[in-house]
């Protein structure tokens, strides 16, 4: 009997809970339905007053700006001396004299290294002695020919012998001079790599010589720039070794031969004169070649471009209508592209400073003249949410629906 009473109590409790849940669900649905109907009634009125209804596609926009834009090309290069050479002996020998100090300034023809020339001097003396004998023989034979004691042929042989002796002297003198390594031009010597008494072979490095009176910067640009390069063109140079300092160089020459492998062209520019020897050959340089500067170039965000059939378009917003019928519409405008800088691109044709262009939502604009609503995603807006009136001086405020 007790079990039956328990079952009855449980059944009544379950039925009560189910009845209460159903009632709560019915009242909640009724309230939501009423709010939806009120919104549906208010929406047409709001749309009629604003001119851009809730069904109007929402777009994000940006302004056309006028900025100073520089058409240039960037590259990396290396500083070079006007003249540079690593001095090497043409013959083998022992270093007899080092006639320079590391880092010293030298003049053209100045002796830098003297190799032991004892043997060469002896050979020169021998050749000079043979030359003297040949000259004396010629003179004596010429006198004998004049007296009729010898034939003319003897004089001719003496002349030939003298010519051979002269050649031997010249050869010995040249061999001796090759033992002297002199400066081929004015410049600064580097750090020597030899010592006194050291035996060096032909072709061994002795010391480098740099003419730093004029420095150049060598760099390469893609071949598409070859028609835009000319001597005298300005070049901006920055050096990693001298942060914060910039130098303006001038294009000196452009290589007539393009690199077939890299499809690039070599360019050489002259660096400006500086004091204190702050510029050194071999420095790494960042080079910007300037082609033109536009002080009032029109730019739009890259996202505003809409390519179609090989052309570039943007959607510009315009206001149409009067009073309550005034609305914002989109107009497709063809533009020509110029210089790209970061996230912006230069455009020409059909746009003016201050024009408003669409940067997101172009896919919703089915045809020219489509009514749009401006949304501001940066302020937490969502597609379809109206942008505040500050975005457009003539925008009609949206009237909130009354519950």
PyMOL commands that set and color helices and strands:
alter all, ss='L'
color gray80, all
select helices_A, chain A and resi 2-50+118-147+152-177+223-228+240-242+302-304+323-325+362-364+377-379+389-391
alter helices_A, ss='H'
color red, helices_A
select strands_A, chain A and resi 57-63+65-88+93-98+105-106+111-115+180-182+187-189+199-200+205-222+234-239+246-254+264-270+284-301+306-308+311-320+327-341+344-348+356-360+372-374
alter strands_A, ss='S'
color yellow, strands_A
deselect
rebuild
show_as cartoon
